[in-house]
Amino acid sequence: MLSHAVVPLRPSTPRRMLILAMSAVFGLLASLAIVLGREMQGDGFRTARELEAATGHPVLAQIPEMPLKGANVGECHELCVSGLAHAGFRYSHALKRSSNIMAK
């Protein structure tokens, strides 16, 4: 025997804070990789025209993009109302077109 065993000053335990911090970092990295991977797939529709081309049906309404800085609430409301009115016109035009096709 080279030396006698030394009694530790405190019991050995897992380093909880280190494990928690490393788990949080790895979790954030994994979720970021998943989000970026799904975004890179590009299997969705970016514009109304893409959706119309793929389905053959008119887009009835869409949510307009709102500016982040200096947004004017009245202006955003005006955009929403005009967008819905335009969508209603397109829908009525599509109904007329489909009824003309069915009548033939």
KOLNURO-837210 format. One record per residue: x, y, z of N, C-alpha, C in turn; residue number from 1. Coordinates in nm, 4 decimals, always signed. Example, Ala and Ser with C-alpha at 12.3 -4.5 7.8 and 13.67 -1.06 7.14 Angstrom:
BEGIN
(node (+1.3190 -0.5690 +0.7800) (+1.2300 -0.4500 +0.7800) (+1.3200 -0.3300 +0.7800) 1)
(node (+1.2850 -0.2250 +0.7080) (+1.3670 -0.1060 +0.7140) (+1.2900 +0.0030 +0.7870) 2)
//
This chain:
BEGIN
(node (+0.0849 -0.1158 +0.0000) (+0.0000 +0.0000 +0.0000) (+0.0907 +0.1237 +0.0000) 1)
(node (+0.0600 +0.2174 -0.0904) (+0.1416 +0.3379 -0.1005) (+0.1019 +0.4436 +0.0004) 2)
(node (-0.0301 +0.4625 +0.0152) (-0.0765 +0.5621 +0.1135) (-0.2127 +0.5204 +0.1651) 3)
(node (-0.2507 +0.5797 +0.2734) (-0.3817 +0.5510 +0.3321) (-0.4894 +0.6322 +0.2610) 4)
(node (-0.6114 +0.5815 +0.2595) (-0.7249 +0.6507 +0.1987) (-0.7555 +0.7778 +0.2763) 5)
(node (-0.7898 +0.8825 +0.2016) (-0.8218 +1.0106 +0.2632) (-0.9740 +1.0259 +0.2656) 6)
(node (-1.0256 +1.0668 +0.3763) (-1.1694 +1.0891 +0.3911) (-1.2021 +1.2252 +0.3300) 7)
(node (-1.3004 +1.2304 +0.2348) (-1.3345 +1.3592 +0.1747) (-1.3954 +1.4543 +0.2768) 8)
(node (-1.3743 +1.5853 +0.2535) (-1.4275 +1.6863 +0.3447) (-1.5786 +1.7020 +0.3307) 9)
(node (-1.6318 +1.6819 +0.2087) (-1.7768 +1.6911 +0.1872) (-1.8188 +1.5768 +0.0940) 10)
(node (-1.9409 +1.5351 +0.0987) (-1.9852 +1.4256 +0.0134) (-1.9816 +1.4660 -0.1347) 11)
(node (-1.9523 +1.3716 -0.2214) (-1.9516 +1.4007 -0.3649) (-2.0940 +1.3944 -0.4180) 12)
(node (-2.1310 +1.4961 -0.4937) (-2.2650 +1.5043 -0.5522) (-2.2507 +1.5543 -0.6949) 13)
(node (-2.3536 +1.5333 -0.7787) (-2.3489 +1.5880 -0.9141) (-2.3485 +1.7417 -0.9092) 14)
(node (-2.2836 +1.8019 -1.0042) (-2.2824 +1.9482 -1.0122) (-2.4115 +1.9930 -1.0798) 15)
(node (-2.5083 +2.0221 -1.0007) (-2.6416 +2.0531 -1.0528) (-2.6426 +2.1770 -1.1412) 16)
(node (-2.5767 +2.2817 -1.0982) (-2.5778 +2.4056 -1.1758) (-2.5088 +2.3869 -1.3115) 17)
(node (-2.3990 +2.3128 -1.3142) (-2.3293 +2.2877 -1.4394) (-2.4152 +2.2040 -1.5334) 18)
(node (-2.4792 +2.1019 -1.4797) (-2.5669 +2.0167 -1.5617) (-2.6849 +2.0969 -1.6147) 19)
(node (-2.7436 +2.1820 -1.5317) (-2.8567 +2.2646 -1.5729) (-2.8152 +2.3647 -1.6809) 20)
(node (-2.7021 +2.4281 -1.6634) (-2.6550 +2.5254 -1.7626) (-2.6233 +2.4576 -1.8955) 21)
(node (-2.5558 +2.3448 -1.8913) (-2.5216 +2.2744 -2.0150) (-2.6477 +2.2224 -2.0849) 22)
(node (-2.7453 +2.1767 -2.0097) (-2.8717 +2.1306 -2.0682) (-2.9442 +2.2452 -2.1373) 23)
(node (-2.9439 +2.3621 -2.0754) (-3.0094 +2.4785 -2.1355) (-2.9394 +2.5182 -2.2655) 24)
(node (-2.8081 +2.5201 -2.2648) (-2.7328 +2.5573 -2.3854) (-2.7573 +2.4565 -2.4969) 25)
(node (-2.7479 +2.3291 -2.4668) (-2.7704 +2.2271 -2.5692) (-2.9152 +2.2278 -2.6183) 26)
(node (-3.0100 +2.2533 -2.5293) (-3.1505 +2.2624 -2.5695) (-3.1752 +2.3785 -2.6635) 27)
(node (-3.1154 +2.4940 -2.6333) (-3.1303 +2.6100 -2.7212) (-3.0659 +2.5850 -2.8574) 28)
(node (-2.9496 +2.5242 -2.8586) (-2.8828 +2.4941 -2.9855) (-2.9631 +2.3938 -3.0683) 29)
(node (-3.0177 +2.2930 -3.0029) (-3.0971 +2.1927 -3.0744) (-3.2247 +2.2553 -3.1317) 30)
(node (-3.2917 +2.3393 -3.0531) (-3.4140 +2.4023 -3.1028) (-3.3831 +2.4999 -3.2153) 31)
(node (-3.2730 +2.5710 -3.2077) (-3.2331 +2.6607 -3.3159) (-3.2043 +2.5825 -3.4442) 32)
(node (-3.1390 +2.4691 -3.4301) (-3.1097 +2.3858 -3.5475) (-3.2391 +2.3331 -3.6102) 33)
(node (-3.3349 +2.2947 -3.5287) (-3.4626 +2.2446 -3.5808) (-3.5382 +2.3553 -3.6532) 34)
(node (-3.5429 +2.4735 -3.5930) (-3.6146 +2.5855 -3.6546) (-3.5499 +2.6244 -3.7870) 35)
(node (-3.4193 +2.6362 -3.7896) (-3.3513 +2.6725 -3.9136) (-3.3669 +2.5637 -4.0204) 36)
(node (-3.3630 +2.4387 -3.9786) (-3.3822 +2.3296 -4.0739) (-3.5198 +2.3319 -4.1365) 37)
(node (-3.6220 +2.3566 -4.0563) (-3.7584 +2.3629 -4.1105) (-3.7777 +2.4847 -4.1983) 38)
(node (-3.7127 +2.5947 -4.1629) (-3.7229 +2.7149 -4.2447) (-3.6540 +2.6957 -4.3794) 39)
(node (-3.5471 +2.6214 -4.3805) (-3.4724 +2.5987 -4.5039) (-3.5460 +2.5027 -4.5985) 40)
(node (-3.6362 +2.4219 -4.5446) (-3.7110 +2.3305 -4.6306) (-3.7970 +2.4062 -4.7302) 41)
(node (-3.8550 +2.5172 -4.6871) (-3.9330 +2.6011 -4.7771) (-4.0524 +2.5300 -4.8372) 42)
(node (-4.1253 +2.4521 -4.7584) (-4.2387 +2.3782 -4.8116) (-4.3711 +2.4524 -4.7965) 43)
(node (-4.3665 +2.5797 -4.7609) (-4.4885 +2.6577 -4.7446) (-4.5068 +2.7563 -4.8585) 44)
(node (-4.6109 +2.8342 -4.8494) (-4.6396 +2.9372 -4.9485) (-4.5979 +3.0716 -4.8919) 45)
(node (-4.5252 +3.1489 -4.9701) (-4.4782 +3.2808 -4.9263) (-4.5702 +3.3928 -4.9721) 46)
(node (-4.6349 +3.3761 -5.0853) (-4.7223 +3.4812 -5.1374) (-4.8581 +3.4217 -5.1743) 47)
(node (-4.9542 +3.5113 -5.1940) (-5.0884 +3.4676 -5.2331) (-5.0865 +3.4086 -5.3738) 48)
(node (-5.0012 +3.4622 -5.4593) (-4.9940 +3.4102 -5.5964) (-4.9435 +3.2664 -5.5993) 49)
(node (-4.8471 +3.2348 -5.5130) (-4.7987 +3.0959 -5.5057) (-4.9118 +3.0025 -5.4650) 50)
(node (-4.9910 +3.0448 -5.3672) (-5.1024 +2.9626 -5.3202) (-5.2083 +2.9457 -5.4285) 51)
(node (-5.2399 +3.0537 -5.4972) (-5.3386 +3.0451 -5.6053) (-5.2893 +2.9552 -5.7182) 52)
(node (-5.1620 +2.9659 -5.7509) (-5.1072 +2.8835 -5.8585) (-5.1083 +2.7352 -5.8216) 53)
(node (-5.0843 +2.7050 -5.6968) (-5.0780 +2.5653 -5.6542) (-5.2169 +2.5027 -5.6402) 54)
(node (-5.3140 +2.5814 -5.5926) (-5.4455 +2.5240 -5.5650) (-5.5480 +2.5503 -5.6746) 55)
(node (-5.5292 +2.6582 -5.7510) (-5.6273 +2.6938 -5.8522) (-5.7470 +2.7681 -5.7965) 56)
(node (-5.7441 +2.8005 -5.6684) (-5.8525 +2.8748 -5.6032) (-5.8032 +3.0137 -5.5661) 57)
(node (-5.8937 +3.1131 -5.5686) (-5.8509 +3.2478 -5.5312) (-5.8299 +3.2593 -5.3803) 58)
(node (-5.7384 +3.3443 -5.3421) (-5.7159 +3.3736 -5.2002) (-5.8198 +3.4767 -5.1595) 59)
(node (-5.8981 +3.4455 -5.0583) (-6.0074 +3.5341 -5.0180) (-5.9581 +3.6522 -4.9356) 60)
(node (-5.8636 +3.6296 -4.8475) (-5.8122 +3.7372 -4.7623) (-5.6751 +3.6974 -4.7117) 61)
(node (-5.5987 +3.7977 -4.6748) (-5.4697 +3.7717 -4.6153) (-5.4399 +3.8822 -4.5163) 62)
(node (-5.3573 +3.8525 -4.4210) (-5.3203 +3.9503 -4.3196) (-5.2077 +4.0364 -4.3757) 63)
(node (-5.2276 +4.1676 -4.3821) (-5.1225 +4.2524 -4.4380) (-5.0034 +4.2624 -4.3429) 64)
(node (-4.8867 +4.2853 -4.4015) (-4.7687 +4.3060 -4.3194) (-4.7784 +4.4425 -4.2540) 65)
(node (-4.7461 +4.4483 -4.1256) (-4.7523 +4.5739 -4.0526) (-4.6104 +4.6203 -4.0223) 66)
(node (-4.5838 +4.7487 -4.0394) (-4.4510 +4.7986 -4.0058) (-4.4270 +4.7911 -3.8557) 67)
(node (-4.3038 +4.7613 -3.8178) (-4.2722 +4.7466 -3.6765) (-4.2493 +4.8803 -3.6074) 68)
(node (-4.1769 +4.9694 -3.6722) (-4.1458 +5.0985 -3.6110) (-4.2332 +5.2067 -3.6711) 69)
(node (-4.2827 +5.2926 -3.5866) (-4.3617 +5.4056 -3.6342) (-4.4935 +5.3632 -3.6954) 70)
(node (-4.5519 +5.2563 -3.6460) (-4.6776 +5.2063 -3.7019) (-4.7911 +5.3013 -3.6673) 71)
(node (-4.8674 +5.3369 -3.7662) (-4.9836 +5.4214 -3.7485) (-5.1053 +5.3303 -3.7454) 72)
(node (-5.1777 +5.3297 -3.6339) (-5.2893 +5.2370 -3.6168) (-5.3981 +5.2640 -3.7203) 73)
(node (-5.4265 +5.3895 -3.7488) (-5.5282 +5.4222 -3.8485) (-5.4901 +5.3736 -3.9864) 74)
(node (-5.3627 +5.3862 -4.0194) (-5.3141 +5.3408 -4.1490) (-5.3243 +5.1889 -4.1599) 75)
(node (-5.2901 +5.1184 -4.0520) (-5.3004 +4.9723 -4.0524) (-5.4457 +4.9288 -4.0668) 76)
(node (-5.5377 +5.0007 -3.9997) (-5.6798 +4.9680 -4.0109) (-5.7260 +4.9891 -4.1548) 77)
(node (-5.6821 +5.0978 -4.2159) (-5.7182 +5.1271 -4.3547) (-5.6698 +5.0161 -4.4475) 78)
(node (-5.5472 +4.9677 -4.4238) (-5.4939 +4.8586 -4.5054) (-5.5770 +4.7323 -4.4891) 79)
(node (-5.6146 +4.7016 -4.3659) (-5.6941 +4.5806 -4.3410) (-5.8295 +4.5903 -4.4092) 80)
(node (-5.8972 +4.7048 -4.3962) (-6.0297 +4.7213 -4.4554) (-6.0214 +4.7146 -4.6076) 81)
(node (-5.9228 +4.7833 -4.6665) (-5.9124 +4.7807 -4.8121) (-5.8734 +4.6411 -4.8610) 82)
(node (-5.7911 +4.5710 -4.7823) (-5.7532 +4.4348 -4.8207) (-5.8715 +4.3404 -4.8187) 83)
(node (-5.9576 +4.3537 -4.7177) (-6.0763 +4.2686 -4.7108) (-6.1759 +4.3046 -4.8207) 84)
(node (-6.1881 +4.4329 -4.8523) (-6.2781 +4.4723 -4.9609) (-6.2273 +4.4161 -5.0939) 85)
(node (-6.0983 +4.4216 -5.1139) (-6.0399 +4.3665 -5.2359) (-6.0622 +4.2147 -5.2414) 86)
(node (-6.0471 +4.1484 -5.1270) (-6.0682 +4.0033 -5.1224) (-6.2140 +3.9698 -5.1524) 87)
(node (-6.3072 +4.0511 -5.1011) (-6.4488 +4.0281 -5.1300) (-6.4790 +4.0431 -5.2776) 88)
(node (-6.4174 +4.1427 -5.3423) (-6.4356 +4.1606 -5.4864) (-6.3824 +4.0399 -5.5625) 89)
(node (-6.2644 +3.9917 -5.5218) (-6.2045 +3.8770 -5.5901) (-6.2907 +3.7526 -5.5706) 90)
(node (-6.3484 +3.7365 -5.4505) (-6.4332 +3.6208 -5.4240) (-6.5598 +3.6265 -5.5101) 91)
(node (-6.6222 +3.7450 -5.5176) (-6.7440 +3.7558 -5.5984) (-6.7122 +3.7333 -5.7462) 92)
(node (-6.5965 +3.7802 -5.7909) (-6.5541 +3.7574 -5.9290) (-6.5322 +3.6072 -5.9541) 93)
(node (-6.4734 +3.5385 -5.8576) (-6.4502 +3.3945 -5.8717) (-6.5824 +3.3184 -5.8742) 94)
(node (-6.6794 +3.3605 -5.7932) (-6.8114 +3.2958 -5.7938) (-6.8805 +3.3142 -5.9282) 95)
(node (-6.8721 +3.4362 -5.9824) (-6.9335 +3.4597 -6.1132) (-6.8673 +3.3739 -6.2205) 96)
(node (-6.7352 +3.3660 -6.2127) (-6.6608 +3.2880 -6.3106) (-6.6976 +3.1405 -6.3015) 97)
(node (-6.7086 +3.0880 -6.1783) (-6.7420 +2.9463 -6.1624) (-6.8867 +2.9183 -6.2031) 98)
(node (-6.9775 +3.0141 -6.1779) (-7.1169 +2.9916 -6.2197) (-7.1284 +2.9972 -6.3720) 99)
(node (-7.0468 +3.0796 -6.4376) (-7.0466 +3.0838 -6.5847) (-6.9952 +2.9524 -6.6410) 100)
(node (-6.8938 +2.8951 -6.5776) (-6.8387 +2.7689 -6.6245) (-6.9395 +2.6559 -6.6066) 101)
(node (-7.0112 +2.6560 -6.4925) (-7.1089 +2.5500 -6.4662) (-7.2296 +2.5632 -6.5592) 102)
(node (-7.2612 +2.6849 -6.6029) (-7.3768 +2.7053 -6.6885) (-7.3508 +2.6549 -6.8307) 103)
(node (-7.2242 +2.6479 -6.8696) (-7.1912 +2.6041 -7.0061) (-7.2072 +2.4586 -7.0259) 104)
//
